[in-house]
Amino acid sequence: MTRTTMKAEAVHPGDEATSYLFDNWFDPIEAGLRERVRGFIETMLETELEAVLARPRYGRQPAARQ
């Protein structure tokens, strides 16, 4: 064979973004897990922040009971 039948651009696209098989895949299990982990991290950070800000140095006191 003496001549090339395919162009190099067709085999290896240069500047185009490479798309993978499951790039546009929506997985409800993954979405639910991410939501639960995000909620857990937010709760943990809020709890730690409240504990730090309740120290006497910062002056924030727990809510008064009525």
Secondary structure, DSSP 8 states (H G I E B T S, - for coil): --S--S-HHHHS-SSS----TTTT---HHHHHHHHHHHHHHHHHHHHHHHHHHTSTTT--------
